[in-house]
Amino acid sequence: MRVILKGASTGRNKGKGHAHMDEESGAQQEGRIAIIGAGIVGLMTALEIQRTGRQVIVIDPGEPGGRQAASYGNAAWIGPGGIMPISVPGLWRQVPGFLMDKSGPLVIRWASLPSLLPWLLRFVWAGRSWKKVEECAKLRFELCRSSTIDHQKVAAEAGVDHLVEQKGSLNIYRDRSEFLASGFAWDMRRRLGIKFIELDETELQKLEPNISGRYRLGVLIPDQAHITDLKAYCQAIANLIEKRGGEFIRAQATGLAISRGRVRAVKTGGGVIECSQVAITAGIGSRKLAAAAGDRVPLISERGYHVVIADGGHTIIQPILPADAQMCITPTRQGLRIAGQVELATVEATPDWRRAEVLQRWVSRVFRVPPETDEVIDQWMGHRPSTPDGLPCIGAAPSCDGLFYGFGHGHAGLTQAPATAKLLAALVAGQEPPFDISAMAVGRF
Ligand SMILES: Cc1cc2nc3c(=O)[nH]c(=O)nc-3n(C[C@H](O)[C@H](O)[C@H](O)COP(=O)(O)OP(=O)(O)OC[C@H]3O[C@@H](n4cnc5c(N)ncnc54)[C@H](O)[C@@H]3O)c2cc1C
């Protein structure tokens, strides 16, 4: 066996020298599956596929869960609560406001509007009726119902169970009318059997004494959890994959080699990686790769930001979501992470750090005693890989055999990663998925 991969560094396995194809015979290494993307979806997928006895090779130019990935910088919430898509009836009425209000939770960059318009129209259409929203929420529930338990199991296997903290999550509201504005979501959660506890002002203060008097009502979802260090979590999963014989290649996938209707290899800037199957789990990078295979997907980046500030760990006990701010505040090992904002702009557009400042300004409104220091430890911008209908693309590619998709998780990819991984592992093994996933097929667009 000779290595034919030129230029692409073999990342975590640097120097070991990996054989990818017998150059002379051109023989394909049967059984090996390439996973493109080492964000949380790719990592979980690699791990699940390994369980079926297959050899996996994970391709990414960056570190697993590194800064380039949405999986590095998100709000770190997991659990059964994330059932709601963003597009709901009446949202379109707010779009003009989004275009004007520079400090709101959603902004659209004027320059990007023409290219985003087709996606936006589909997005609004997806939430045209509560019946449509309900159908979507039910499918999302299938992807998040066991998220906390699944993450806990994986964390334990990877030796980092301390990174998953199950303290619930807390939505906070200024008054009852604000709470009732999201009545559909709570009713839907009740109907799906998701446990939650309503708290009046006294109970809220007792649970989280540092929440300011601005908020008079809270709803606690006890089965929610959060990851206290996402990068360390992703790296621990990567270590586990490697320990079980998986390989990591540091390279950018540029396309696929497809012949006679079947995927044969992944093309990278440094060479060709032969494999018998491929899973594209490359977050926002998946659109180009799917297009290269012949599948066009309306996938855009809902750009999001985070700010991490030092807080000594005393500000809050559990993650909170103030309804008027539409952002998440999560206690992490590095500090208090304030994550949110949806900025619709192209992937290439430079970050607008004023979005991060908007997030940071909320701290003094949300807390009675804001963190003593407002030292900013980290600021970050990343790409939520979003389809217009609030569902990811999971399934076999219609364009060719041996190719599978697992991307487009938008606001909930960390939550939905374990279920996505199990579905992909089943599909790759030729098994029936445990529930009907046709609504997540890439061909639906
Ligand atoms: C501010 C913010 C807050 C969020 N909060 C939450 C939350 O609390 N809970 C939740 O569940 N979700 C949340 N999300 C969403 C979540 O972060 C994403 O849905 C999830 O991280 C997507 O994971 P992924 O693995 O698909 O993509 P990513 O994490 O982006 O990983 C994709 C990987 O693919 C690689 N890649 C791309 N193109 C190529 C290529 N051509 N070749 C090789 N590799 C490639 C990239 O380098 C990257 O490492 C949030 C997102 C943001 C931005």
The ligand as a Gaussian input file, in Angstrom:
#p B3LYP/6-31G(d) Opt

LIG

0 1
 C      -24.752000      31.339000      18.409000
 C      -25.219000      29.913000      18.232000
 C      -25.871000      29.272000      19.274000
 C      -26.295000      27.951000      19.124000
 N      -26.824000      27.288000      20.199000
 C      -27.129000      25.975000      20.098000
 C      -27.554000      25.241000      21.244000
 O      -27.585000      25.760000      22.356000
 N      -27.901000      23.933000      21.073000
 C      -27.845000      23.322000      19.850000
 O      -28.213000      22.164000      19.749000
 N      -27.381000      23.983000      18.758000
 C      -27.024000      25.285000      18.848000
 N      -26.549000      25.957000      17.767000
 C      -26.476000      25.262000      16.466000
 C      -25.285000      24.313000      16.394000
 O      -24.097000      24.988000      16.754000
 C      -25.139000      23.759000      14.978000
 O      -26.376000      23.311000      14.488000
 C      -24.171000      22.583000      14.984000
 O      -22.977000      22.947000      15.603000
 C      -23.900000      22.104000      13.580000
 O      -22.942000      21.066000      13.697000
 P      -22.244000      20.461000      12.419000
 O      -21.341000      19.409000      12.887000
 O      -23.289000      20.149000      11.404000
 O      -21.439000      21.715000      11.791000
 P      -20.130000      22.416000      12.322000
 O      -20.010000      22.366000      13.777000
 O      -20.081000      23.765000      11.685000
 O      -18.963000      21.510000      11.748000
 C      -18.772000      21.379000      10.365000
 C      -17.338000      20.971000      10.133000
 O      -17.212000      20.651000       8.747000
 C      -15.978000      21.144000       8.298000
 N      -16.056000      21.360000       6.861000
 C      -16.797000      22.255000       6.195000
 N      -16.577000      22.158000       4.892000
 C      -15.688000      21.149000       4.732000
 C      -15.063000      20.583000       3.603000
 N      -15.312000      20.998000       2.357000
 N      -14.184000      19.568000       3.802000
 C      -13.911000      19.090000       5.069000
 N      -14.477000      19.603000       6.144000
 C      -15.352000      20.631000       5.981000
 C      -15.750000      22.415000       9.081000
 O      -14.360000      22.738000       9.131000
 C      -16.325000      22.066000      10.421000
 O      -15.337000      21.608000      11.310000
 C      -26.115000      27.281000      17.879000
 C      -25.434000      27.927000      16.845000
 C      -24.966000      29.226000      17.012000
 C      -24.212000      29.879000      15.898000

